[in-house]
């Protein structure tokens, strides 16, 4: 609870740091391994490739903005559309962590049951 409380108190600094990643031209939000492989195999001319790059960048910025919005919501205490106290948010996180529905989707090699 203390960690979340400190994060909420300093949320502006945290969000500023996260926003740097949105505008970082070297960080690709939308480049999946499949897209990377496709790009390596492309032999099309530079004009078409640069247009595709700008499209990917636009999609990546949308993903980054969506991720930033979710972080803002969590730092403001919104969980499942409800405003929660620090204690309430921590309790929700604990419940999510022990939910059998979520645990059954985990990688079995992690050994969460140990």
N, C-alpha and C positions, 0 to 999 in steps of 0.2 A: 504494500500500500504506500509505503514511503517513496519508493521509486516512482510510481505513477503520480503521486502528489508533487514531487519535484519536477517531473516532466510537464505536468500541467502548469506549474508556476512559470516554467521557462519555455513555454510552447512557442513563443515568437522566435526565439533563437533557434529552436529545433526546426521550425518550419522554414526559416531563412536558409539553413544549411541544406535542407532537403530540396528547396527550390533551385539551388545551384545545380543539382543533377538534371533538372528539367532543361536547363539552358546550356548544359555542357554538350558541345558539338561532338565530342569523342564518345559519348555514352549513347548507345543504341537501345532504345526501349523496345522496339518492335522486331529486332533481328533474331529470329529463331534459328536453331541449327539447320533446319530445312531451307530457310531463306539464304543462310550463309552458303550452303552447298550449291543452291541454285545460282547465286551470284558468282561463285567461282567458275561455274560451267558456262555462264553467259558469254556469248561472242558477238552480241549486238553492238551497234555503233554507240558512241559516247553520248549523243544527244538523247537517245531513248533511255539510257542508263541514268543520266542525270535527272530526267523527269521522274523515273521510278524512285530514285533516291529522295526526291522532294516529297513524293507521295508517302514513302515509308516514314520520313521525318514527321510529316503531319500526323500520321497514325500513331507514331511513337509519342508525340506531344500530347495527344488525346489520352493515351494510356497513362502517361506521367501525371497529367492533370487529374485524372480519375484516382490514381494512387495517392496523390497529395491531398485530395478532398477527403479520402477515407482516413488518412492520418489526422487531418484537422478534426474530423468528427470524433475520432477516438480521444484526441487530446481535449476536446470540449466536453467529453463524457457521454456522447450519443452512442448508444448500442441498441441495435434493432429498432431504431426510430424513437427510442425513449432516452430522456436525459437521466443519467445515473450519477450518483455520488462516487467518490473514489472507492469507497468500500463496496458499493453495489457493482461497480465495474469490475473490481477484482473478483468478487464472488461469481459474476457471470463468466469471467475468464476461466476460473477454476471449474465451473460446471461444464463449460465447453471442452476443457482439457480431459475430463473424465467421462464424457459422453460416449457410450458404447458405439453409437452410430458413427462418430468421428474416428474412434479408435480402430474400427474395422477397416477403414480406408488407408491406414498407415502401412508403411513398408515393414514387413514382418521381421526383417533383419535388424531393425532398430531395437527390438526387444523391450517394448514399453511395459510389458507385464512382469519384468524381472525386478 
